[in-house]
């Protein structure tokens, strides 16, 4: 068992990622982004979801801005172009399946 809140650790700048679990069907990671960090356009080779744990940011999915607030879940198909910016320290779970 893992307590996500206890795993959160923010770097001074950039992104810190921690593996939650990984097997041949699911890859779950915790991403902690320092305030002001921008992750430019990229895609995923797998279907994915993002579950915001804490913070405030903007997730742009194929040209549409989504506010990243605690409790928000974002679903993405494989190959979807997305980017994000942490307005304040922001933590989220990324699941690839």
N, C-alpha and C positions, 0 to 999 in steps of 0.2 A: 504494500500500500504506500502511496506517496501523497503528501499534502502539497498541493500546488502553491498555495500561499507561502508556505515555508521555503519553497524552491526559488521564489522570486528574488533576484539579485540584479540590480541595475549597474551597468558600467558607467564610467564618467562620460563616455561618448560611445556612439555606435550601438552594436547589438551583441547581446550575450545569449547563446542558445544552450539549452540543456535537454538531453534525451529523456523522455518519460518512459517510452517503451518502443520497441521495434521488432517486427517479425516479418515474415514473407507477405503478409496481407495488410499490415497497418504500421505506419511510422508516426508516432506522436512526439512532438517536441514543444518545449516552452521557450518562447522568445521574449526577451526583456530588452526594450529599446529605450535608450536615454532620450530625454526631452530634446527636440530639435533634430533628431536623426531622420534621415530620408533614405528609403530604399527605393531606388529607381525601377523603371519598367522591367518586368521579368515574367516568366511563365512557369508553370509546373507541368511535368510530364504525366502526372497523375491527377485524378479527381481529388479535391481537397476541401477542407473547411477550416475556418478560423473562429475561435471562441475567445472573445475579449475577456480577460480576467480583471484588469484594472487599468486606469489611465484615461487618456483622451488623445485621439488622433484622427486621421483621415485615411481611409482605405479606398483607393480608386480601382474599381473593377470594370474593365472594358469601357472606360470613359465616364462611369457613374461614381460620384463620391458617396461614400458610406461613412457615417460618423462612428468612430470606434469608442464606444462607451461600455462599461462592464455589463455583461450579459448578452451583448450583440453576437450573433452567429452569422458568418458569411460563408456561403457555399460557392464553390468554383468548379467549373468543368476543367478537364485537362486542356492545357494550351491557352487558357484565358489570360490575357495581358492584364497585369495589375501592378500597382505601386502603393507605397504607404509612407505616411509621415507621422511621427510621434510629436504631438503638441506638448504633452507633458510625459513623464516617465510612463511607459505603457507596456503591459505584459499581456501576451496572448498565447493560446495553444494552437499549434498548427497540426492538423491531421492529414496525412496523405494515405489514400487507399485505392 
